[in-house]
């Protein structure tokens, strides 16, 4: 990572306008990154194996950030802390275009089954405003303390009137809850 983070970009004062040269200009290069970095960034991740590529440029301010670039994972493995079986053959293609983040593909295998997802989210200021994502499961087999068995079906996450809305169909057979 390299770039500039001016104090004016991270300190909010209503009586002072942010100048264009007070904006964040940081670039994260992921050409030699490893999925192990996910364990440092996310409490839910125990470990990761495999390459992560791409570049993300961060601009704007803390109150109005902008992101540009892409992040890709090809054939990675991610071990979550609460699930015994790792997510394998993980593929990710995510694009950042200013205030919009597009999940073009997220897919992987767990316990012989598959999961895939795609979606998009848009920010207003520093808050997610408009988002939707779809996930499909086919015998995606989870082995955790609270659930053990396959999951098939689809879910849609979208903006709701006051709270996010989750809809879809899930089939659970031969499972222990």
Secondary structure, 3 states (H helix, E strand, C coil): CEEECCHHHHCCCCCCCCCHHHCEEEEEECCCEECCHHHHHCCCEEEEECEEEEEEEEEECCCCEEEEEEEEEEEEEEEECCECCCEEEEEEEEEEEECEEEEEEEEEEECCEEEEEEEEEEEECCEEEEEEEEEEEEEEEEEECCCEEEEEEEEEEECCCCCCEEEEEEEEEEEEC
